[in-house]
Each structure stands twice: as C-alpha cells, then as structure tokens.
C-alpha cells in the first residue's frame, strides 16, 4: 500500500516545513545523536564527505543534523505575516478605527494590492458603522421630503395664521404605506431610526433620481463601505487559505 500524501496542516508546517525527507536513519523527526563519536569506513570516505561528494550524518564540534536541517529551512514567513496583517486589518475595519499603517503593511504582503483599493478612502477616518451612517441620513430627510403645500387663497387672519403655521411645521408620513414621495421618505426615516441600512438604501433607490439627489453622496458612501468590508473579508480568507496550503 502506498503511503497517502495528505497535505500538511499549518501546525505541522510551522514546525517541520522545509525539512528534507526522508530524515537520517529514516527517523520521523530530526534525530538527536547522543554521541560525538562516529567513524568513516576509510580515509577516502572522510575526504569525500568533506568535499561534499557524499551525504552522511555528522555530529561533531562544527555541526549536527538538527542544526543543519534548521539552517536549510526556507525563511518564507510571508504567508504567516499576511495572516497577521489580514487579522489586524479586519479588526480595524470592523471596529471603525483608522488603519493607514495596517493597510500599508497588508498591501506590501498581498499578492494583488489592487484588491485592497476599496479600503483607501476609509484608511484615515475608519469605516463608518450603521449607527453613524443612519445619523447622517436622518440629517438629510428634510431635504428629501416633498415641499409643504401652501395655499394662496384667502386673505383672512385665519388663512394667514394657517399659512404661517405650515411654514413652521412640516408633517412627515410614518404610516409606511403608499409609493408617493412622502411615504417613501417616511419609510427611509423609519429604516434610519432602526439602523437598517439595507432598507434605507432600497427605499432611497425607489425615489426618482431628482428626488434622491440630496442623498446620492450618502448612497455612494454606503456602497463604498460595503466594498471596503468585502475587500477586507476576502483578503483575510485568501491569507488563511494560502497559509493552509502545503509548501512546495
């Protein structure tokens, strides 16, 4: 039966990655020879060994198998450093902290730095969370609401008082029914109050381009946030996948 070539996991690679196989004396781990006494068959074998013509275990003053194997290991720790950078980046992105230094480190380790470009615009300020974006949207609601209806008929004092009151008080619909501008803005307001960005964006996009113009920059910011979160998650996933792959 042929031995199975099961891929080595991250734990095994971190300890044994880059080691030659088979090992001296067919040991599973690099053997530790408990004596410095060893022999050569003859003078020619001794000469061939030091000339590098033959390979054999030497355990003496100037080296031993364990040391030689350690020295021969490739110093490729990029996959591990990439995982650390990806983890730090994702934490900063999720918590809304600024991350210029972490992003720079991640780009230097990324196979494709351009994949992290969606994070550039938020590096200095942090990625906004739903409550922050919802508060920003609520400040835009008055600009989205339809203009108050005014009546020019009547010149009595009651008519003038009503006209003045209509300019001071604006009533917005919160019944969440209907597809007119007022009803849609009412549903946008409700979504913002419960920090539901998905519903708010869906309702805003139901408005005509002209009616939603005051919130277009907000919509673009929300889309950019989604792209930044996706880029961070993808980078972390790919970094972990690369770490798990057996070394070639």
N, C-alpha and C positions, 0 to 999 in steps of 0.2 A: 504494500500500500504506500503510495506516495504521500509524503507529508503535505498537509494543507498549507497554502500560502495566505494565511489570514492577515489582513492589513494590521499593522501595529497601531495601537491607540496612542493618544497624546501622552499618557503617563509613561508608557514604555519608551516612546521616542525621546522624552525628556531625559531619560537615564541612559538608554542604550543606542540612541540614534547615531548613525555614522560608524558604529563599531564593525569590524570585519567579522565575517562568518565563513567557515567555522572558526571557533576560537582555539587557542593552543590546547593540545591534548583533548580536543573535542568537548571541552567544558561548556556548560550552558552560560555561565558568566565568566568574565575575565578571571583566570586563576591567579591566586597569590601563592607563589612558590616560597615555601618556608625554609629555604636554604640558599646560600650563595655558592654552594659547591656544585659544579656541573662539569662535564667533560666533553671533549671533542674526540672524534674517532682517531684523528691523526692531525698532523701539522697542516696538511693541505686543507682539511675541513675548517680549521681555525682561520687560515688565510682567506678561504673563500667566503667565510662568514663576514669577516671584517671588510672584505672587498665588496660586499653586498651581492655576491653571486648566489647565495643560498639564504633561505629564511629559516630561522630556528629561534627558540626561546632562549633569551639570555637574561639572567637575573644577577646583576652584579653591582659594583660601585657606581657605574655610569648609566644605569638604566635598568628597567624591569618591564615585563609585559604590560602591567597596569598603566604605567607612565606612558609607554609608547602608544598604547591604544587611545589614551586620553589626548595625547598630543596630535594624533592623527584625525580626531573628530573634526568635522567641518564646523566652523564658527558661524553657522547660519541660524541666527536667532530672530530673523526678520518676522517669521510667522507669529512668534510669541509676542514680540513687541507690537505687531499690528493688532493682536487681540487686546492687549492692554490699552493701546490708543483708542481702539474702537469702543471699549467699555467706558473709558473716561469721557469720550465724546458723546456717547449716547446718554450718559447720566446728565451731563451739562445741558444737552438738548431737551431732555425730558423735564428737567427742573427749571428751565428758563434762565440759566446762568450764561453770561458771556463766555465765549470759548475760542478766542483767536489763537492762543498758543497751542491748544489741543488740536484745533483744526489744522494748523500748520504741520504739526507732528504727524497727524493722520495722513495728510496729503503726501508727505515725504515717504510714507510706508505703503501707500495704496498702489496697486498695480495700475489703476486708472484714476489719477487725481481728478479728472474732469467730472467723475461721477459724484464728487462731493461739492460741486459748484452751487447746488441749491442751498447750501448752508452759508455761503459767503455773506449774503445780505443780513444775516442774523448774528454773525460772529461777534460783533462789538456790543450788541444790545441783548442778545439772548432770544430764543424763540418764544413768542408770546403764547400764554396758555389760554384756554377757553374763557375763563372769567375776565381776563384783561381785554380780549377781543370783544366780548359781549358788552363790556362797559363802553368801549369805543363805539360800538354800533348803536347803543342807546342814545349817544350824543348826536347821532345822525338822523334819528327818527323824525324830529321836527322838519328837517329838510326833505324827507321822503313823503311826508303826509300831504294829501291834497290841500290846496288853498281853501281857507274858510269861505263859506258862502256869505256874501253880503247883499243886502237889499238897499236899493237906492230909492224905493218908493216910500212915500210918506214923509212928511216933514214935521210931524208932531213930536212932542217931547218924549213920548213912549218909544216912537220909532228911533229917535236919536239915541236913547239910552240902550236900546237893544243892539243897535249898530256898534256902539262903543263897547258893549259887553262882548260882542262877537270878536272884536279885535284883541281883547284881553284874554279870553278863554277859548281854547281850542279843544273840542271834544274828539277823542280818537276812539274808533271802534275796537272793542276787545271781544266781540262775540265769535270771532274766528270763523265766520260764515261769509259766503259770497266771494266773488272773484274781482270785485272792483278794487281800485287802488287803496281806498281806505281800509277795506277788510284785509287785504294782503299786508299792508303796513301794520295792522293790528296783530296779525299772526307773527310778523317779524319781531314785533315788540315782545310778544309772549315767549318766543324762542330765545331771544336775548336774555330775558329775565331768568330763564332756567339754564342758561349757558349751553344751549343746544345749537352749536354752530352749523350742523348739517341741515337742520330745519330752517334756520335763518337764511342760509345761502340758497336753499331751494325756493323759499318764498321770494327772496330778492330777485332771483332769476326769472320769476313769473311776472315781474313788472316789465314794462316796456323799457327799452334802452334809455330813453329820455328820462323816465320816471326814476330809474335806479341809478342814474348818473351820480348823484351825491354820494352813493355808497360804492361806486366802482373801485375806488382805491382800496377800500376795505375788503372787497371781494378778492382783489388781486393779492392782498396781503394774506388772506386766509388760504388761498391757493398755494402761495409761496410757502406758507407754514406746512401744509400737507407734503409738499415736495421735499422740504428740509427733513421732516420726520422720516419720510420714506427713504431718503438717501442715507440717513444715519443708521436706520434699521438694516438696510441692505448691506452697508459696509460692515456692520457687526456680524451679520450672518455669514458673509463671504470670508471674513477673517477667521471665524471659528471653523468653517468648512476647510479652509486651507491648512489650519493647524492640525486637523484630524487626518489629513492625507499622509500616507507613509512617505518617508523621504526616499528619493530616487537614488 
